[in-house]
Amino acid sequence: MKKGFFNSGLFYILVFIAVIGIVSWATRGSDGASEGFTSTEFVEFLEEDRVEEFTIQPTGGIYEISGEFREDQEPEVENNTGVSIFGNVEQDTTSFTTAILQNDSSVEEVMALADENNVKIQPLEEPSLGIWASLLISILPLFLLVGFLYFMMNQAGQGGGGAGGGRGVMNFGKSKAKESDAKTSKVRFSDVAGADEEKEELVEIVEFLKDPRRFSNLGARIPAGVLLEGPPGTGKTLLAKAVAGEAGVPFFSISGSEFVEMFVGVGASRVRDLFENAKKNAPAIIFIDEIDAVGRQRGAGMGGGHDEREQTLNQLLVEMDGFTGNEGVIVVAATNRQDVLDPALLRPGRFDRRILVGRPDVKGREAILKVHSKNKPMGSSVDLKQIAKQTPGFAGADLENLLNEAALIAARRNSKQIEALDVDEAHDRVIAGPAKKDRVISKVERSMVAYHEAGHTIVGLVLNDARIVHKVTIVPRGRAGGYAIMLPREDRFLMTKKEMFEQIVGLLGGRVAEELIFDSQSSGASNDFQQATQLARSMVTEYGMSDLLGPVQYEGNSQVFLGRDYSQSKAYSEQFAYQIDQEVLRILNEAHDEAKRIVEEHKDAHELIAQKLLEVETLDEKEIKSLFEKGEMPDKRSDNPVEFPRESEEADRDPEEEPIGTSFEEVKAAREEKEKEREKEFKEKNSDEEASDSEGNNTVPSEDDDKNK
């Protein structure tokens, strides 16, 4: 920091100003011992004939007079105007200075006395500024302006650190990518869990970076780019770091938004600088996070032909697959919106390989929990397999946040271990927010919430083909006065028409309970209606589950892309729009009637669960099941957690074979084993075909064939 200041132009400007000040001070008053007098004293000196000569000079509305005495005069006053360096030295006064007003009477009197005593008078012109002062006044503003611009540009260019980014005036076009080598990159494949297939796809990228000759000898061209797409928090950035860590090559990471600045052409310049630095360190990896910030489709009507983002994208396309090529440099990019990327960016030769990093299944969630629980003391009551089943739809970031919240809750209890109750509370906090037990709720409202949640619970218990009731509570959390947690029995990637309809019935169970018990309707069911309406509309417009409208997709499930989707009109007429609304209304009305039938048939169990909620506020799965089937709370002495139904083979696997984060060598070995099995099957198939062909060609003709001949 200090060296940068001493080498900067601002330091030299300050030195120049200081030199001018020192010279001006040093040259002031160097003509000998001089003393200032008043105009009255000066007139007395003239009358006494003590003045030999003097000069008179008009300056700023007065006459400045400087003269010499005929004889040396003893100093009458102590002179403190100078700076004593070598001590005080008394000196006789040989000259004097004074000033008189520019009026006729004063001047006439002085002139008359001077003429009377034969005093030599030398008139001078009005003085101009000295050479140093003139130079300072003319140059100083320019220096100040240049210094200010230098300071502003230096501040703007300080963000250009990193690979070739430096700090300086003209570093706008330098890349802001952060370079990390093999020593600093500590993330490995074993740190990434729940993405075994994705890691297998990336194994050959690592192998190419380690030994490119093995591929080039076969004429193979390694993918120039790998696009990792998927929902937020699924581990796309972590996978890119693991590839760099396993390959042991330089890793340049940058965000898509860092390419674009307020200055035109900066983005394209930074792309060029980034690839130049990567080629110098090849083999290397360039990781661009959130590439949709600069890779959006061109010609979408947003901005002109010289839009800065389009220029950046054009340069990126050229660098990835242009005339010069980018040998030894692999681009890894991550995005949540693959649908908005420009087609030229996704063609073979640029992003050859697209890997979907989706949300993990139950095995993947368990493996992720194992990785994130390594540095946390977990109690014996914590079952990671059970937690994995209770968190469907959670991504890797969600699971890490869940265990972190559990650790914070355990620390709040002054506990040395994370127990199951901490994880359960953390699960509720992540889903609905912190509990608000001190909120003042009226007795009527609390009762309405209890019957509302009991309605959801009864419908969920009756229609339990695909989902089970895990917990129900009337403790306010976030914006919800209460909630019921329904979990799937197993991970599902497809939903049938019956299952979606039953889910809508379960959502409407709360409103039906309010109507039956209180003969009223509250605003607490607004979120239920929102989810139910979305499901019903998806059934009609996306999944073709309407008998009236048939298997036609009227609306897509993609997000809106500004500049492309807004300009498109609906793909159906107003008549079909009316029929869609009628079908959605029919599904919701049928679901409402079905929920009403279920709650009326089980009104005793509904009343019992609601009263228990008012008493204990929260019921878990075992208590709910006991109240519904036996009409009483379970025995506390046999307080064991209810296990999920084991309907799949995965639920019965050996605990010793529980998944963990697999290393690069294990992923590579598994991939090679799959390749061997595929090769073996291919050879067996070919050998069987060859055997059948040989048998057909070597068949001995029968007697009947001879007769026919």
Residue pairs with C-beta under 8 A, 6 or more apart in sequence:
4 167
5 11
8 150
8 154
9 146
9 147
9 150
10 147
10 150
10 151
13 143
13 144
13 147
16 143
17 136
17 140
20 132
20 135
20 136
23 132
24 132
24 133
29 81
29 82
31 95
32 94
32 95
33 75
33 91
33 92
33 93
33 94
33 95
34 66
34 93
34 94
34 95
34 96
34 97
35 73
35 75
35 76
35 77
35 79
35 93
35 95
35 96
35 97
36 96
36 97
36 98
37 45
37 96
37 97
37 98
38 98
39 98
39 99
39 100
39 101
39 106
41 98
42 51
42 65
42 96
42 98
42 100
42 110
43 109
43 110
43 113
45 51
45 69
45 96
46 110
46 113
46 114
46 117
46 119
47 113
49 70
49 117
50 69
50 70
50 71
50 73
51 67
51 68
51 69
51 70
51 114
51 117
51 119
52 67
52 68
52 69
52 70
52 119
52 120
53 67
53 68
53 119
53 120
53 121
53 122
54 65
54 66
54 67
54 68
54 114
54 119
54 120
54 121
54 122
55 65
55 66
55 67
55 121
55 122
55 123
55 124
56 63
56 64
56 65
56 110
56 121
56 122
56 123
56 124
57 63
57 64
57 65
57 66
57 123
57 124
57 125
57 126
57 127
58 64
58 102
58 126
59 126
59 127
61 102
62 99
62 100
62 101
62 102
63 99
63 100
63 101
63 102
63 107
64 97
64 99
65 97
65 98
65 99
65 100
66 95
66 96
66 97
67 95
67 96
67 97
68 94
68 95
68 96
69 93
69 94
69 95
69 96
72 92
72 93
72 94
73 92
73 93
73 94
74 92
74 93
75 90
75 91
75 92
75 93
76 93
100 106
100 107
100 110
111 121
113 119
114 121
128 134
129 137
150 169
153 169
153 170
154 167
154 168
154 169
156 172
157 166
157 167
157 168
157 169
157 170
157 171
157 172
157 174
158 167
159 165
159 176
160 166
160 167
160 168
160 171
160 172
160 174
160 175
160 176
161 167
161 176
162 174
162 175
162 176
162 177
162 178
162 179
163 175
163 177
163 178
163 179
163 252
163 274
163 277
164 174
164 175
164 273
164 276
164 277
165 171
165 174
165 175
165 176
165 177
166 174
172 261
172 263
172 266
172 269
173 265
173 266
173 269
173 270
173 272
173 273
174 269
174 270
174 273
175 252
175 254
175 270
175 271
175 273
175 274
175 277
176 254
176 258
176 270
177 252
177 253
177 254
177 274
177 277
177 286
178 252
178 253
178 254
179 250
179 251
179 252
179 277
179 281
180 244
180 250
180 251
180 253
181 250
181 251
182 244
182 245
182 247
182 248
182 249
182 250
185 241
185 244
185 245
185 251
186 245
187 238
187 241
187 242
187 244
187 245
188 242
188 245
188 246
188 663
188 664
189 199
189 242
189 246
189 661
189 662
189 663
189 664
189 667
190 661
190 662
190 663
190 664
191 238
191 242
191 371
191 661
192 199
192 235
192 238
192 239
192 242
192 371
192 661
193 364
193 367
193 368
193 370
193 371
193 396
193 659
193 660
193 661
193 662
194 235
194 360
194 361
194 363
194 364
194 365
194 367
194 368
194 396
194 659
195 234
195 235
195 239
195 357
195 360
195 364
196 364
196 662
196 667
196 670
198 228
198 239
198 355
198 356
198 357
199 239
199 242
199 662
199 664
199 667
200 667
200 670
200 671
201 353
201 355
202 226
202 239
202 242
202 243
202 355
203 664
203 667
203 668
203 671
204 222
205 222
205 223
205 226
205 243
205 247
205 330
206 243
206 246
206 247
206 664
207 214
207 215
207 668
208 215
208 222
208 283
208 330
209 247
209 248
209 249
209 283
209 285
209 330
210 247
210 248
212 222
212 283
212 328
215 222
222 330
223 330
223 351
223 352
223 353
224 320
224 321
224 326
224 330
224 331
224 349
224 350
224 351
224 352
225 320
225 330
225 331
225 332
225 333
225 350
225 351
225 352
225 353
226 330
226 331
226 332
226 333
226 351
226 352
226 353
226 354
226 355
227 291
227 333
227 334
227 335
227 338
227 346
227 351
227 353
227 354
227 355
228 236
228 239
228 240
228 332
228 333
228 334
228 335
228 355
228 357
229 236
229 334
229 335
229 336
229 338
229 354
229 355
229 356
229 357
230 236
230 336
230 356
230 357
230 358
230 359
231 336
231 358
231 359
231 395
232 336
232 395
232 397
233 395
233 396
233 397
233 398
234 357
234 358
234 359
234 360
234 395
234 396
234 397
235 357
235 395
235 396
235 397
236 334
236 357
237 287
237 289
237 334
238 396
239 357
240 253
240 285
240 287
240 332
240 334
241 251
241 287
243 285
243 332
244 251
244 285
244 287
246 664
247 283
247 285
249 281
249 283
249 284
249 285
250 278
250 281
250 284
250 285
251 284
251 285
251 287
252 274
252 277
252 278
252 284
252 285
252 286
252 287
253 287
253 289
254 274
254 286
254 287
254 288
254 289
255 288
255 289
255 290
255 293
256 288
256 289
256 290
256 291
256 292
256 293
256 294
256 295
257 290
257 293
257 294
258 270
259 266
259 267
259 270
259 271
259 293
259 294
259 312
260 266
260 267
260 293
260 294
260 308
260 309
260 312
261 267
264 306
264 308
264 311
265 308
265 311
266 308
267 294
267 308
267 309
267 311
267 312
267 315
268 311
268 312
268 314
268 315
270 312
271 312
271 315
271 316
271 319
272 315
272 319
274 286
275 286
275 319
275 326
275 329
278 284
278 285
278 286
278 326
278 329
279 326
279 327
279 328
279 329
282 327
282 328
282 329
283 328
283 329
283 330
284 328
284 329
284 330
285 329
285 330
285 331
285 332
286 329
286 330
286 331
286 332
287 331
287 332
287 333
287 334
288 331
288 332
288 333
288 334
289 333
289 334
290 334
290 335
290 336
291 333
291 334
291 335
291 341
291 345
292 335
292 336
292 337
292 340
292 341
293 309
294 309
294 312
294 313
294 316
295 313
295 316
295 333
295 335
295 341
295 342
295 345
296 309
296 313
296 340
296 341
296 342
296 561
297 340
297 341
297 342
297 343
297 561
297 564
298 310
298 313
298 342
300 561
300 562
300 563
300 564
301 563
301 564
301 567
302 562
302 563
303 309
303 310
313 342
313 345
316 345
317 344
317 345
317 350
319 326
320 326
320 331
320 345
320 349
320 350
320 351
321 349
321 350
331 351
333 351
335 341
337 559
337 561
338 346
338 354
339 558
339 559
339 561
340 561
340 564
344 350
345 351
346 354
359 393
359 394
359 395
360 367
360 368
360 394
360 395
360 396
361 491
362 388
362 389
362 392
362 490
362 491
362 650
363 388
363 650
363 659
364 659
365 387
365 388
365 391
365 394
365 399
366 384
366 385
366 387
366 388
366 658
366 659
367 659
367 660
367 661
368 396
368 399
368 400
369 384
369 387
369 388
369 399
369 403
370 384
370 658
370 659
370 660
370 661
371 660
371 661
372 399
372 400
372 403
373 384
373 403
376 403
376 407
376 418
377 416
377 417
377 418
378 384
378 417
378 418
379 417
379 418
379 419
379 420
381 419
381 420
381 421
382 418
382 419
382 420
382 423
383 420
383 641
385 658
386 641
386 643
386 644
387 402
387 423
387 427
389 487
389 644
390 427
390 470
390 487
391 398
391 399
391 402
391 427
392 487
392 488
392 491
394 402
398 430
401 430
402 423
402 426
402 427
402 430
403 418
403 423
403 426
405 426
405 429
405 430
406 418
406 422
406 423
406 425
406 426
407 418
407 422
408 426
409 422
409 425
409 426
409 429
410 417
410 418
410 419
410 422
413 422
415 422
420 641
428 435
428 471
428 473
428 477
429 435
429 477
431 483
431 485
432 477
432 478
432 480
432 483
433 477
433 478
433 479
433 480
434 477
434 478
435 475
435 476
435 477
436 475
436 476
436 477
437 475
437 476
439 476
441 449
441 476
441 481
445 481
446 474
446 614
447 610
447 614
448 514
448 518
448 522
448 524
449 474
449 481
449 482
449 524
450 474
450 482
450 610
450 611
450 613
450 614
451 513
451 514
451 517
451 518
451 606
451 610
452 482
452 510
452 511
452 513
452 514
452 522
452 524
452 525
453 472
453 473
453 474
453 482
453 483
453 484
453 510
453 610
453 613
454 472
454 513
454 606
454 607
454 609
454 610
454 613
455 509
455 510
455 511
455 512
455 513
455 514
455 595
455 599
455 606
456 472
456 484
456 486
456 506
456 507
456 509
456 510
456 513
457 469
457 472
457 484
457 509
457 609
457 619
457 624
458 509
458 513
458 598
458 599
458 602
458 605
458 606
458 609
458 628
459 505
459 506
459 508
459 509
459 595
459 598
459 599
460 467
460 468
460 469
460 484
460 486
460 506
460 509
461 469
461 605
461 624
461 625
461 628
462 598
462 602
463 502
463 505
463 506
463 598
465 498
465 499
465 502
466 488
466 489
466 492
466 495
466 499
466 502
466 503
467 486
467 487
467 488
467 489
467 502
467 503
467 506
468 486
468 487
468 489
468 621
468 644
468 645
469 484
469 485
469 486
469 621
469 624
470 485
470 486
470 487
470 620
470 621
471 484
471 485
471 618
471 619
471 620
471 621
472 482
472 483
472 484
472 485
472 609
472 613
472 618
472 619
472 624
473 482
473 483
473 484
473 613
473 617
473 618
473 619
474 481
474 482
474 613
474 614
474 617
474 618
475 482
475 617
475 618
476 482
477 483
480 527
481 524
482 613
486 506
489 644
489 645
489 647
490 647
490 648
497 539
497 543
497 545
500 535
500 538
500 539
500 543
500 545
501 539
501 587
501 590
501 591
503 535
504 532
504 535
504 536
504 587
504 588
504 591
505 591
505 594
505 595
505 598
506 595
507 528
507 529
507 531
507 532
507 535
507 591
508 525
508 528
508 529
508 532
508 588
508 591
508 592
508 595
509 595
509 598
509 599
510 524
510 525
510 528
511 521
511 525
511 528
511 529
511 592
511 595
512 592
512 595
512 596
512 599
513 599
513 606
513 610
514 520
514 521
514 522
514 524
514 525
515 521
515 596
516 596
516 599
516 600
516 603
517 610
532 588
532 591
533 584
533 588
536 583
536 584
536 587
536 588
536 591
537 555
537 580
537 584
538 557
539 545
539 546
539 587
540 546
540 549
540 554
540 580
540 583
540 584
540 587
541 553
541 554
541 555
541 580
542 553
542 554
542 555
542 556
542 557
544 550
544 551
544 552
544 553
546 583
548 579
548 583
549 576
549 579
549 580
549 583
554 571
554 572
554 576
554 580
555 571
558 565
560 566
570 577
572 580
599 606
602 628
604 631
605 627
605 628
605 631
608 627
608 631
609 619
609 624
609 627
609 628
612 619
612 623
612 627
612 633
613 619
619 627
620 642
621 642
622 634
622 639
622 641
622 642
623 633
623 634
625 642
626 632
626 633
626 634
627 633
644 651
646 652
662 670
